[in-house]
Amino acid sequence: MLKKIFNIIVYIFAIIGLFLTAGFFAVKYGATDTTGIIDSQQANFIEGAGVVTEPGTSTGPYYWSTLPEWQVIKSAILKDKAVIYRASATADVSPRLIISQLAVEQLRLFYTERESYKKFFEPLKILGSQTKFSWGVMGVKEETAIQIENNLKDASSEFYLGKSFENLLDFKTTDVTEERFTRMTNQRDHYYSYLYAGLYIKQMMNQWKVAGFDIAKKPEVVSTLYNIGFSHSVPKNDPKSGGAKIEIGDYVYSFGSLGAEFYNSNELLEEFPR
């Protein structure tokens, strides 16, 4: 009997190990990535006419801004106004660019995690913090966080920002993995989530600026790059907006187009001006 119990325990741990290993490789090789799209409308080309609004919204509020989910997100963002500004000042990037990515990540989360939204986010008016494949309220993956850290130190990197930025993400303990996870998933203080996101944006914007393409006022591009990552950030004069497919109600957006819609909207404009 003891031998049977032992064998059962071994099999259970073997199965758990198999799932954890499969999850690791799924994340590593992009199997968990959301299906991406490229905006096909000519107006969504950066050299074109600007951002395309959804049908019927060109003279009124954007569709997502009329939804109750957005009101929850909006209320939660306002609670974090001071910490967002602190992180944006440290990263030297527009706070509105940070919350443009935050708005998309939260809308996506609220529509994919409906049970959590109804139980926690809606009644408590809080932001959703991820702890699995992507971390924190900004949805930054662990491998992206590590590259952000490395880019701060590597003077040979095209994403290097200079000596004044080198020590911004230094760790205080020897358990770097645990400290990174804790700082980015802290539900009580989102400072590091915003700081990592701000530095992520700053590094890619700097890469493009050095290459001769200033995208500081092109939120479609910034949001697209935020979603598709460092490896796909290739400076050029005709980038297209796109990225992961985001389904909000009856509408389908790309990550880039939804981020740009928020940036160009009047939502939270007084608190976070363009």
VENGIKA-V463174 format. One record per residue. N is the residue number from 1. SS is DSSP state (@ for helix, = for strand, . for the rest). PHI is phi in whole degrees, 0 to 359 (* if undefined). Layout:
n=N ss=SS phi=PHI
n=N ss=SS phi=PHI
This chain:
n=1 ss=. phi=*
n=2 ss=@ phi=297
n=3 ss=@ phi=294
n=4 ss=@ phi=297
n=5 ss=@ phi=298
n=6 ss=@ phi=300
n=7 ss=@ phi=297
n=8 ss=@ phi=298
n=9 ss=@ phi=298
n=10 ss=@ phi=299
n=11 ss=@ phi=297
n=12 ss=@ phi=298
n=13 ss=@ phi=293
n=14 ss=@ phi=295
n=15 ss=@ phi=294
n=16 ss=@ phi=300
n=17 ss=@ phi=299
n=18 ss=@ phi=297
n=19 ss=@ phi=295
n=20 ss=@ phi=295
n=21 ss=@ phi=295
n=22 ss=@ phi=297
n=23 ss=@ phi=296
n=24 ss=@ phi=300
n=25 ss=@ phi=289
n=26 ss=@ phi=296
n=27 ss=@ phi=291
n=28 ss=@ phi=300
n=29 ss=. phi=255
n=30 ss=. phi=81
n=31 ss=. phi=293
n=32 ss=. phi=268
n=33 ss=. phi=293
n=34 ss=. phi=288
n=35 ss=. phi=305
n=36 ss== phi=259
n=37 ss== phi=221
n=38 ss== phi=246
n=39 ss=. phi=296
n=40 ss=. phi=267
n=41 ss=. phi=295
n=42 ss=@ phi=303
n=43 ss=@ phi=291
n=44 ss=@ phi=271
n=45 ss== phi=281
n=46 ss=. phi=298
n=47 ss=. phi=271
n=48 ss=. phi=264
n=49 ss=. phi=266
n=50 ss=. phi=113
n=51 ss=. phi=272
n=52 ss=. phi=274
n=53 ss=. phi=270
n=54 ss=. phi=290
n=55 ss=. phi=308
n=56 ss=. phi=84
n=57 ss=. phi=250
n=58 ss=. phi=295
n=59 ss=. phi=247
n=60 ss=. phi=224
n=61 ss=. phi=290
n=62 ss=. phi=294
n=63 ss=@ phi=307
n=64 ss=@ phi=299
n=65 ss=@ phi=285
n=66 ss=@ phi=266
n=67 ss=. phi=271
n=68 ss=@ phi=298
n=69 ss=@ phi=300
n=70 ss=@ phi=294
n=71 ss=@ phi=296
n=72 ss=@ phi=294
n=73 ss=@ phi=298
n=74 ss=@ phi=301
n=75 ss=@ phi=299
n=76 ss=@ phi=291
n=77 ss=@ phi=297
n=78 ss=@ phi=298
n=79 ss=@ phi=296
n=80 ss=. phi=261
n=81 ss=@ phi=306
n=82 ss=@ phi=297
n=83 ss=@ phi=287
n=84 ss=@ phi=295
n=85 ss=@ phi=294
n=86 ss=@ phi=295
n=87 ss=@ phi=293
n=88 ss=@ phi=293
n=89 ss=@ phi=293
n=90 ss=@ phi=295
n=91 ss=@ phi=278
n=92 ss=. phi=59
n=93 ss=. phi=218
n=94 ss=. phi=301
n=95 ss=@ phi=297
n=96 ss=@ phi=291
n=97 ss=@ phi=293
n=98 ss=@ phi=295
n=99 ss=@ phi=284
n=100 ss=@ phi=295
n=101 ss=@ phi=287
n=102 ss=@ phi=300
n=103 ss=@ phi=300
n=104 ss=@ phi=293
n=105 ss=@ phi=301
n=106 ss=@ phi=286
n=107 ss=@ phi=299
n=108 ss=@ phi=298
n=109 ss=@ phi=295
n=110 ss=@ phi=295
n=111 ss=@ phi=268
n=112 ss=@ phi=259
n=113 ss=. phi=246
n=114 ss=@ phi=295
n=115 ss=@ phi=295
n=116 ss=@ phi=296
n=117 ss=@ phi=301
n=118 ss=@ phi=292
n=119 ss=@ phi=279
n=120 ss=@ phi=239
n=121 ss=@ phi=297
n=122 ss=@ phi=293
n=123 ss=@ phi=293
n=124 ss=@ phi=268
n=125 ss=. phi=54
n=126 ss=. phi=238
n=127 ss=. phi=278
n=128 ss=. phi=279
n=129 ss=. phi=247
n=130 ss== phi=270
n=131 ss== phi=225
n=132 ss=. phi=257
n=133 ss=. phi=284
n=134 ss=. phi=236
n=135 ss== phi=242
n=136 ss== phi=73
n=137 ss=. phi=287
n=138 ss=. phi=262
n=139 ss=. phi=63
n=140 ss== phi=274
n=141 ss=. phi=283
n=142 ss=@ phi=301
n=143 ss=@ phi=295
n=144 ss=@ phi=290
n=145 ss=@ phi=301
n=146 ss=@ phi=296
n=147 ss=@ phi=291
n=148 ss=@ phi=301
n=149 ss=@ phi=299
n=150 ss=@ phi=295
n=151 ss=@ phi=297
n=152 ss=@ phi=292
n=153 ss=@ phi=263
n=154 ss=. phi=270
n=155 ss=. phi=294
n=156 ss=. phi=272
n=157 ss=. phi=285
n=158 ss=. phi=290
n=159 ss=. phi=259
n=160 ss=. phi=294
n=161 ss=. phi=254
n=162 ss=. phi=117
n=163 ss=@ phi=299
n=164 ss=@ phi=294
n=165 ss=@ phi=259
n=166 ss=. phi=302
n=167 ss=. phi=256
n=168 ss=. phi=294
n=169 ss=. phi=244
n=170 ss=. phi=300
n=171 ss=. phi=268
n=172 ss=. phi=259
n=173 ss=. phi=236
n=174 ss=. phi=273
n=175 ss=. phi=270
n=176 ss=@ phi=297
n=177 ss=@ phi=299
n=178 ss=@ phi=292
n=179 ss=@ phi=295
n=180 ss=@ phi=299
n=181 ss=@ phi=298
n=182 ss=@ phi=296
n=183 ss=@ phi=292
n=184 ss=@ phi=273
n=185 ss=@ phi=250
n=186 ss=. phi=296
n=187 ss=. phi=285
n=188 ss=. phi=273
n=189 ss=. phi=217
n=190 ss=. phi=266
n=191 ss=@ phi=305
n=192 ss=@ phi=292
n=193 ss=@ phi=302
n=194 ss=@ phi=289
n=195 ss=@ phi=293
n=196 ss=@ phi=301
n=197 ss=@ phi=297
n=198 ss=@ phi=297
n=199 ss=@ phi=291
n=200 ss=@ phi=302
n=201 ss=@ phi=297
n=202 ss=@ phi=299
n=203 ss=@ phi=296
n=204 ss=@ phi=287
n=205 ss=@ phi=298
n=206 ss=@ phi=294
n=207 ss=@ phi=304
n=208 ss=@ phi=291
n=209 ss=@ phi=295
n=210 ss=@ phi=298
n=211 ss=. phi=281
n=212 ss=. phi=101
n=213 ss=. phi=232
n=214 ss=. phi=274
n=215 ss=. phi=251
n=216 ss=. phi=301
n=217 ss=. phi=252
n=218 ss=. phi=238
n=219 ss=@ phi=298
n=220 ss=@ phi=301
n=221 ss=@ phi=289
n=222 ss=@ phi=301
n=223 ss=@ phi=293
n=224 ss=@ phi=297
n=225 ss=@ phi=296
n=226 ss=@ phi=303
n=227 ss=@ phi=279
n=228 ss=@ phi=269
n=229 ss=. phi=95
n=230 ss=@ phi=304
n=231 ss=@ phi=294
n=232 ss=@ phi=256
n=233 ss=. phi=275
n=234 ss=. phi=238
n=235 ss=. phi=304
n=236 ss=. phi=199
n=237 ss=. phi=270
n=238 ss=. phi=225
n=239 ss=. phi=292
n=240 ss== phi=250
n=241 ss=. phi=280
n=242 ss== phi=173
n=243 ss== phi=113
n=244 ss== phi=300
n=245 ss== phi=280
n=246 ss== phi=245
n=247 ss== phi=259
n=248 ss== phi=240
n=249 ss=. phi=61
n=250 ss=. phi=267
n=251 ss== phi=252
n=252 ss== phi=241
n=253 ss== phi=243
n=254 ss== phi=266
n=255 ss=@ phi=303
n=256 ss=@ phi=296
n=257 ss=@ phi=289
n=258 ss=@ phi=290
n=259 ss=@ phi=298
n=260 ss=@ phi=290
n=261 ss=@ phi=299
n=262 ss=@ phi=297
n=263 ss=@ phi=305
n=264 ss=@ phi=272
n=265 ss=. phi=278
n=266 ss=. phi=266
n=267 ss=. phi=291
n=268 ss=. phi=56
n=269 ss=. phi=290
n=270 ss=. phi=292
n=271 ss=. phi=281
n=272 ss=. phi=227
n=273 ss=. phi=293
n=274 ss=. phi=286
